[in-house]
Amino acid sequence: QVQLVESGGGLVQTGGSLRLSCVVSGFTLDEFAIGWFRQAPGKDREAVSCISVPDDSSTYYATYAEGRFTTSADRNKMAVYLQMNSLQPEDTATYYCARLPRFGSRCPTLTFYDNDYRGKGTLVTVSS
Protein backbone atom coordinates (compact mmCIF):
# COMPACT_ATOMS: atom_id res chain seq x y z
CA GLN A 1 0.00 0.00 0.00
CA VAL A 2 1.41 3.34 -1.06
CA GLN A 3 1.67 5.82 1.80
CA LEU A 4 3.34 9.15 2.36
CA VAL A 5 3.32 10.70 5.82
CA GLU A 6 4.47 14.26 6.47
CA SER A 7 5.56 15.66 9.80
CA GLY A 8 7.51 18.54 11.27
CA GLY A 9 5.13 21.42 10.77
CA GLY A 10 4.35 23.90 13.48
CA LEU A 11 4.36 27.54 14.52
CA VAL A 12 7.50 29.54 13.92
CA GLN A 13 8.38 33.23 13.98
CA THR A 14 9.39 35.20 10.92
CA GLY A 15 12.98 34.37 10.06
CA GLY A 16 12.84 30.99 11.74
CA SER A 17 13.40 27.51 10.36
CA LEU A 18 11.56 24.22 10.16
CA ARG A 19 12.46 20.82 8.80
CA LEU A 20 9.64 18.81 7.32
CA SER A 21 9.84 15.05 6.85
CA CYS A 22 8.04 12.77 4.42
CA VAL A 23 8.27 9.06 5.16
CA VAL A 24 7.14 6.80 2.35
CA SER A 25 6.10 3.16 2.16
CA GLY A 26 4.78 0.82 -0.49
CA PHE A 27 7.45 1.91 -2.97
CA THR A 28 11.09 2.96 -2.88
CA LEU A 29 12.86 6.24 -3.46
CA ASP A 30 14.71 4.57 -6.32
CA GLU A 31 11.47 4.10 -8.24
CA PHE A 32 9.84 7.50 -7.96
CA ALA A 33 10.64 11.14 -7.41
CA ILE A 34 9.20 12.97 -4.44
CA GLY A 35 7.85 16.48 -4.69
CA TRP A 36 6.68 19.02 -2.16
CA PHE A 37 3.83 21.41 -2.73
CA ARG A 38 1.90 23.70 -0.44
CA GLN A 39 -1.56 25.13 -0.22
CA ALA A 40 -2.68 28.10 1.81
CA PRO A 41 -6.35 28.63 2.69
CA GLY A 42 -8.25 30.03 -0.26
CA LYS A 43 -5.27 29.74 -2.59
CA ASP A 44 -4.23 27.38 -5.34
CA ARG A 45 -1.71 24.64 -4.89
CA GLU A 46 1.86 25.93 -5.22
CA ALA A 47 4.85 23.76 -6.07
CA VAL A 48 7.84 23.92 -3.76
CA SER A 49 10.47 21.40 -4.81
CA CYS A 50 11.23 17.93 -6.11
CA ILE A 51 14.00 15.40 -5.63
CA SER A 52 14.88 12.42 -7.77
CA VAL A 53 17.09 10.15 -5.68
CA PRO A 54 18.19 7.72 -8.42
CA ASP A 55 19.23 10.63 -10.63
CA ASP A 56 22.07 11.69 -8.34
CA SER A 57 19.46 13.16 -6.01
CA SER A 58 18.78 15.93 -8.48
CA THR A 59 16.71 18.67 -6.90
CA TYR A 60 14.45 21.30 -8.39
CA TYR A 61 12.96 24.34 -6.70
CA ALA A 62 10.34 26.96 -7.28
CA THR A 63 11.89 30.39 -7.69
CA TYR A 64 10.69 31.63 -4.32
CA ALA A 65 12.20 28.57 -2.61
CA GLU A 66 15.67 28.83 -4.16
CA GLY A 67 18.26 29.69 -1.56
CA ARG A 68 15.87 29.31 1.37
CA PHE A 69 14.58 25.75 1.09
CA THR A 70 16.60 22.55 0.68
CA THR A 71 15.25 19.13 -0.22
CA SER A 72 17.20 16.00 0.67
CA ALA A 73 16.56 12.29 1.06
CA ASP A 74 17.65 9.30 3.10
CA ARG A 75 17.21 6.04 1.20
CA ASN A 76 17.65 3.89 4.27
CA LYS A 77 14.99 5.73 6.20
CA MET A 78 12.72 5.97 3.17
CA ALA A 79 12.43 9.65 3.96
CA VAL A 80 12.56 12.94 2.13
CA TYR A 81 13.15 16.20 3.93
CA LEU A 82 12.38 19.84 3.31
CA GLN A 83 14.58 22.22 5.27
CA MET A 84 13.03 25.66 5.28
CA ASN A 85 14.99 28.69 6.44
CA SER A 86 14.23 32.41 6.64
CA LEU A 87 10.53 31.67 6.82
CA GLN A 88 8.11 34.47 6.09
CA PRO A 89 4.39 34.87 6.86
CA GLU A 90 3.62 34.18 3.20
CA ASP A 91 5.10 30.70 3.66
CA THR A 92 2.15 29.83 5.91
CA ALA A 93 0.40 26.84 4.34
CA THR A 94 -0.19 23.14 4.60
CA TYR A 95 2.77 21.36 3.05
CA TYR A 96 2.34 18.08 1.22
CA CYS A 97 4.72 15.55 -0.25
CA ALA A 98 3.66 13.64 -3.34
CA ARG A 99 4.94 10.82 -5.47
CA LEU A 100 5.96 11.82 -8.98
CA PRO A 101 7.24 9.77 -11.90
CA ARG A 102 10.98 9.33 -11.89
CA PHE A 103 11.19 9.76 -15.65
CA GLY A 104 9.80 12.60 -17.68
CA SER A 105 9.46 16.28 -17.01
CA ARG A 106 7.10 16.43 -14.06
CA CYS A 107 9.78 16.53 -11.37
CA PRO A 108 12.01 19.10 -13.12
CA THR A 109 8.98 21.25 -13.95
CA LEU A 110 7.36 20.73 -10.52
CA THR A 111 4.11 19.57 -12.07
CA PHE A 112 1.59 18.02 -9.71
CA TYR A 113 -1.72 16.38 -10.59
CA ASP A 114 -4.75 15.86 -8.40
CA ASN A 115 -4.44 12.09 -8.63
CA ASP A 116 -0.81 11.90 -7.45
CA TYR A 117 -0.30 9.88 -4.31
CA ARG A 118 0.24 12.35 -1.50
CA GLY A 119 0.23 12.59 2.26
CA LYS A 120 -2.30 14.36 4.43
CA GLY A 121 -0.04 17.34 4.87
CA THR A 122 1.58 19.18 7.73
CA LEU A 123 0.66 22.73 8.70
CA VAL A 124 3.29 25.43 8.80
CA THR A 125 2.35 28.74 10.38
CA VAL A 126 4.76 31.66 10.33
CA SER A 127 3.90 34.48 12.68
CA SER A 128 4.87 38.06 11.95
Phi, psi and omega in degrees: 000127181285128176219145172227130183231117178268154173203170175105355178289172179165193180260130181218152179278159176307133182091352182278184184229154172215152175238115178267147177239149175225109179261129185247155174210161181087356175197172180245162179287351175275348183261332186222157170272159178236127179245157173245137169223167181224159178214121177266156181304129178078005182240162178286160173301142182228124180291147179245302185197173175207147176228138175241099187300314183290345178260057180056032181052044177299137181237150181223142185226148167293155184304316184291341183269340181303130177086342179249325183249145178225129177255135179217174182214154175232106182302317186295326180269358181054044186229147173237142185239153173229104177272123183240121180243164179050048183293144181237159180306327180289352175276355179298124183182170167270129183256134182237147167252149184218152179271128180239157177299141178292319183263158180097190190259358189292322178291307179302329181262004178052053181256120182245143176244157182298332184264012174291142171297135182212166174274186181273351176094159175225134187275130175245125179236124180249118182270146181269000000 
